[in-house]
């Protein structure tokens, strides 16, 4: 696994802008949780989508596709939570499960050496 610095930095900064957008739009009490959770989820997915190359090109392609798919899932999930007043445990459990599924599938792809 090789990290490309500039695309990884752009991915993290783009995630920060998305988190700020979520913070700005949300009108209820859980603004900070939504923005931090959105940042972590988007940063993890975008980092692997743009900032990382693996030894084998098929592995890189598969993990990029997985990362972009989960990025859009995270974006839709956080936008839905952005417009409703939600309970903290529901947000943490749902996004936690999604992040763990993403990590598990990415790990499986990386270990398969495709």
GUKE-760481 format. One line per 2 residues: number of its first residue (from 1); their letters; for each residue x, y, z of N, C-alpha, C. Coordinates in pm, whole numbers. Example, Ala and Ser with C-alpha at 12.3 -4.5 7.8 and 13.67 -1.06 7.14 Angstrom:
1> as> 1319/-569/780/1230/-450/780/1320/-330/780 ~ 1285/-225/708/1367/-106/714/1290/3/787
REM end
This chain:
1> xx> 84/-117/0/0/0/0/89/124/0 ~ 61/215/-92/139/337/-105/43/456/-98
3> xx> 73/550/-9/-12/668/8/40/780/-82 ~ -52/838/-160/-20/954/-243/-60/1077/-162
5> xx> 37/1160/-130/17/1268/-33/-86/1372/-79 ~ -69/1427/-197/-156/1536/-242/-301/1491/-258
7> xx> -330/1379/-328/-470/1335/-334/-529/1300/-197 ~ -447/1245/-107/-495/1214/27/-530/1343/102
9> xx> -448/1445/87/-476/1574/151/-603/1637/95 ~ -620/1630/-37/-742/1683/-100/-864/1607/-48
11> xx> -854/1476/-33/-966/1395/17/-1004/1436/159 ~ -905/1459/244/-933/1499/381/-993/1640/385
13> xx> -941/1730/305/-995/1866/303/-1136/1870/245 ~ -1163/1788/145/-1299/1778/90/-1394/1724/196
15> xx> -1349/1628/274/-1431/1575/384/-1458/1682/489 ~ -1360/1766/515/-1380/1875/611/-1485/1974/559
17> xx> -1483/2003/431/-1584/2092/373/-1723/2030/377 ~ -1732/1901/352/-1861/1833/361/-1911/1836/505
19> xx> -1823/1813/601/-1862/1817/742/-1909/1957/781 ~ -1842/2060/731/-1886/2197/759/-2024/2223/698
21> xx> -2048/2170/578/-2179/2184/516/-2287/2116/599 ~ -2259/1997/650/-2354/1928/736/-2380/2007/863
23> xx> -2275/2065/920/-2288/2146/1040/-2375/2269/1014 ~ -2357/2329/898/-2431/2451/865/-2579/2425/837
25> xx> -2609/2312/776/-2747/2284/737/-2830/2233/855 ~ -2770/2154/944/-2843/2091/1054/-2894/2197/1151
27> xx> -3023/2192/1184/-3085/2293/1270/-3117/2244/1410 ~ -3074/2124/1445/-3110/2069/1575/-2988/2063/1667
29> xx> -2997/1990/1778/-2895/1992/1882/-2767/1916/1850 ~ -2773/1818/1763/-2660/1728/1741/-2569/1771/1626
31> xx> -2545/1899/1614/-2463/1950/1503/-2321/1897/1505 ~ -2261/1898/1623/-2120/1858/1634/-2104/1709/1606
33> xx> -2195/1627/1660/-2189/1483/1634/-2204/1455/1486 ~ -2298/1520/1422/-2321/1499/1279/-2200/1542/1196
35> xx> -2140/1653/1230/-2026/1700/1151/-1901/1614/1176 ~ -1877/1573/1299/-1761/1488/1327/-1780/1349/1266
37> xx> -1899/1292/1284/-1928/1161/1225/-1921/1165/1073 ~ -1975/1270/1014/-1969/1285/868/-1826/1301/819
39> xx> -1746/1376/895/-1606/1394/856/-1530/1262/860 ~ -1545/1188/968/-1470/1063/983/-1508/964/874
41> xx> -1638/948/849/-1684/852/749/-1640/895/609 ~ -1659/1022/575/-1621/1069/442/-1469/1068/423
43> xx> -1396/1105/527/-1250/1106/515/-1195/965/495 ~ -1250/868/566/-1203/731/551/-1229/679/411
45> xx> -1348/704/359/-1380/651/227/-1307/726/117 ~ -1301/859/126/-1232/935/22/-1081/913/25
47> xx> -1026/890/143/-883/862/154/-847/736/75 ~ -927/631/90/-900/508/17/-940/518/-129
49> xx> -1032/609/-161/-1074/623/-301/-969/697/-383 ~ -904/797/-325/-812/882/-402/-667/880/-355
51> xx> -643/853/-229/-510/873/-174/-425/750/-157 ~ -473/633/-199/-399/510/-173/-388/427/-301
53> xx> -271/372/-325/-249/272/-430/-201/144/-364 ~ -250/33/-415/-205/-97/-365/-109/-158/-466
55> xx> -45/-268/-427/56/-330/-513/-3/-381/-644 ~ -121/-436/-638/-185/-491/-757/-292/-394/-808
57> xx> -298/-369/-939/-394/-272/-992/-540/-315/-973 ~ -569/-444/-975/-707/-489/-953/-751/-462/-811
59> xx> -661/-479/-717/-694/-449/-578/-723/-301/-561 ~ -642/-217/-623/-664/-72/-617/-799/-35/-677
61> xx> -832/-92/-791/-959/-62/-856/-1078/-108/-772 ~ -1070/-228/-718/-1180/-279/-636/-1200/-196/-509
63> xx> -1092/-158/-444/-1105/-78/-321/-1153/63/-355 ~ -1111/119/-467/-1162/251/-507/-1312/246/-533
65> xx> -1358/143/-604/-1501/130/-630/-1579/113/-500 ~ -1528/30/-410/-1592/11/-280/-1595/142/-202
67> xx> -1485/215/-203/-1477/340/-128/-1573/445/-182 ~ -1581/457/-312/-1673/556/-370/-1818/516/-342
69> xx> -1848/387/-348/-1983/341/-316/-2019/375/-171 ~ -1929/345/-79/-1957/375/62/-1954/525/90
71> xx> -1879/602/12/-1883/747/28/-2023/800/-3 ~ -2083/752/-113/-2217/797/-146/-2320/748/-44
73> xx> -2302/629/8/-2390/580/115/-2376/670/238 ~ -2253/706/273/-2229/794/388/-2289/932/365
75> xx> -2274/983/244/-2328/1115/213/-2481/1115/224 ~ -2546/1015/167/-2692/1007/175/-2737/988/319
77> xx> -2669/901/392/-2704/877/532/-2693/1005/615 ~ -2583/1076/599/-2564/1198/676/-2658/1309/632
79> xx> -2691/1314/504/-2789/1414/460/-2927/1384/516 ~ -2964/1258/526/-3091/1223/588/-3091/1264/734
81> xx> -2983/1232/806/-2974/1272/946/-2967/1424/961 ~ -2922/1491/858/-2908/1636/864/-3044/1706/872
83> xx> -3145/1647/812/-3275/1713/805/-3375/1662/909 ~ -3334/1570/995/-3424/1522/1100/-3357/1539/1236
85> xx> -3439/1543/1338/-3387/1544/1475/-3372/1400/1519 ~ -3249/1353/1536/-3221/1212/1559/-3169/1188/1700
87> xx> -3179/1063/1743/-3122/1021/1870/-2977/979/1846 ~ -2892/1014/1940/-2748/987/1927/-2719/838/1908
89> xx> -2778/747/1988/-2746/606/1970/-2780/553/1830 ~ -2890/599/1771/-2927/553/1638/-2822/596/1536
91> xx> -2775/720/1546/-2674/770/1452/-2543/693/1468 ~ -2500/676/1592/-2372/610/1617/-2377/464/1573
93> xx> -2486/395/1604/-2496/254/1567/-2502/238/1415 ~ -2585/315/1348/-2599/302/1203/-2469/334/1130
95> xx> -2408/448/1161/-2284/484/1093/-2167/395/1137 ~ -2168/349/1261/-2065/257/1307/-2070/125/1232
97> xx> -2190/73/1212/-2205/-51/1136/-2158/-31/992 ~ -2195/81/931/-2153/107/793/-2001/118/782
99> xx> -1937/187/875/-1791/200/872/-1724/64/891 ~ -1776/-15/983/-1716/-146/1008/-1734/-240/888
101> xx> -1848/-233/821/-1868/-313/700/-1770/-269/592 ~ -1751/-137/577/-1655/-85/480/-1514/-136/509
103> xx> -1473/-127/634/-1339/-172/673/-1322/-322/649 ~ -1424/-400/684/-1416/-545/667/-1405/-584/520
105> xx> -1485/-522/435/-1479/-556/292/-1346/-509/231 ~ -1301/-389/267/-1172/-340/215/-1057/-429/260
107> xx> -1062/-472/384/-958/-563/434/-960/-696/359 ~ -1080/-747/335/-1092/-873/261/-1039/-861/120
109> xx> -1069/-750/54/-1017/-728/-82/-866/-716/-83 ~ -811/-643/14/-666/-625/21/-594/-757/48
111> xx> -653/-842/131/-590/-969/164/-607/-1074/55 ~ -705/-1057/-35/-731/-1155/-140/-623/-1154/-247
113> xx> -548/-1045/-256/-440/-1030/-354/-487/-1055/-496 ~ -591/-983/-533/-645/-995/-669/-568/-907/-763
REM end
